[in-house]
Amino acid sequence: MAGKIRQIKKRFEFASFLGQVTVLIILSSVLFFILWPVVSVLIKSIIIDGKVDFSCYADLFTRNRGLLVNSIFVACLSTMLSVFFGTCIYLRYS
């Protein structure tokens, strides 16, 4: 009986370790493939010739406002379509 309990404890410890490794891999992937590129591009767009410069953003919000409006429109439209089709699929198969 004691041997069986030890065996179960070892399996639980391994499963716990495997779960922790899996979470670590997922978080590392998110940091590496999502956050790092976004932060890198943000820094490169703010620091120009070694100085902090927001002229690109000022230009975007003043002269190129149509680009921003179009991007927000496309993001909203794709979100609404995704929610619609996801709801349809969920209702169909539930």
C-alpha positions in Angstrom: 0.0 0.0 0.0 2.8 2.4 0.9 4.5 1.7 -2.4 1.4 2.5 -4.3 1.0 5.8 -2.5 4.7 6.7 -3.3 4.0 5.8 -6.9 0.9 8.1 -7.1 2.9 10.9 -5.4 5.7 10.6 -8.0 3.1 10.8 -10.8 1.5 13.8 -9.3 4.9 15.6 -8.8 5.8 14.8 -12.4 2.4 16.1 -13.7 2.8 19.2 -11.6 6.4 19.8 -12.9 5.2 19.1 -16.5 2.4 21.7 -16.0 4.8 24.3 -14.7 7.1 23.7 -17.6 4.2 24.0 -20.0 3.1 27.3 -18.5 6.7 28.6 -18.6 7.0 27.7 -22.3 3.7 29.4 -23.1 4.6 32.6 -21.2 8.0 32.6 -22.8 6.5 32.3 -26.3 4.1 35.1 -25.6 6.9 37.3 -24.4 9.2 36.4 -27.3 6.7 36.4 -30.2 4.2 39.1 -29.2 5.5 41.5 -26.6 9.1 41.8 -27.7 8.3 42.8 -31.3 5.7 45.3 -30.3 8.0 46.9 -27.7 10.9 46.9 -30.2 8.8 48.7 -32.9 7.4 51.2 -30.4 10.9 52.1 -29.2 12.2 52.4 -32.8 9.3 54.7 -33.7 9.9 57.0 -30.7 13.7 57.2 -30.6 14.9 58.8 -33.9 18.6 59.7 -34.3 19.2 59.0 -30.6 16.6 61.5 -29.4 13.0 61.0 -28.3 10.8 62.3 -31.0 7.0 62.0 -31.3 6.7 63.7 -34.7 5.6 60.5 -36.4 2.7 60.1 -34.0 1.8 63.8 -34.3 1.8 63.4 -38.1 -0.4 60.3 -37.8 -3.0 62.0 -35.6 -3.1 65.2 -37.7 -2.4 64.8 -41.4 -2.8 61.0 -41.8 -6.0 60.6 -39.7 -7.6 58.6 -42.4 -5.1 55.8 -41.9 -6.0 55.6 -38.2 -9.7 55.7 -38.9 -9.4 52.9 -41.5 -7.4 50.7 -39.2 -9.9 51.1 -36.4 -12.7 50.3 -38.8 -11.0 47.2 -40.1 -10.3 46.0 -36.5 -13.9 46.6 -35.4 -15.4 44.9 -38.5 -13.1 41.8 -38.2 -14.0 41.5 -34.5 -17.7 41.7 -35.2 -17.4 39.1 -38.0 -15.3 36.8 -35.8 -17.8 37.0 -32.9 -20.7 36.4 -35.3 -19.2 33.4 -37.0 -17.9 32.0 -33.7 -21.4 32.3 -32.2 -23.0 30.6 -35.2 -20.5 27.7 -35.0 -21.0 27.4 -31.2 -24.8 27.4 -31.6 -24.6 24.9 -34.4 -22.5 22.3 -32.5 -23.8 22.8 -29.0 
